[in-house]
């Protein structure tokens, strides 16, 4: 699932979550705040389409299914000088998400 809004390239929020209801809710919320949104249902799909030089912020599910959100963040930080990410967890039993 790729969901793109045709707006300028800046201020893009990249949502990566395998739960369609979470993707829908976060997409609506961030669009309402005036951001461009690109939503992906898997880390693999995100990596196939994401440009490392594109500005924006990532909202990553901690347990995406095919990849850990933390592992995806680490891969992105290896590709770009500054990557802004926020991780979300849908279950209270998700492992701790803080890494430095």
C-alpha positions, 0 to 999 in steps of 0.5 A: 500500500502506497498512499501519496498526496501530490504536494511539495516534497518538504514536510513529508511524514513517512508512515510504516505500519502493517495495521491498516487502521493505524495507517489510516488514522495517522495519515488523516491526523498528519494530513490535517496538520498540513503534512504530505504523507506517504504510507507503507504497509511494510519496511520492504515496501518503504525501502523500495520507494524511499529516497534517502535524500528526501526530507521528512520524518518517519513514524515506524511501527516497532514490530512491522512484521518483516522488519523491526522499526528500530532496525529500519531506523538504524538502516536509515541513519546509515544512509542519511546524515539526519533521520528523524523517526518516531516509533509506535507500538500497538501492544503493551508487550512490545520490547523497549524501544529506546536505543542510543 
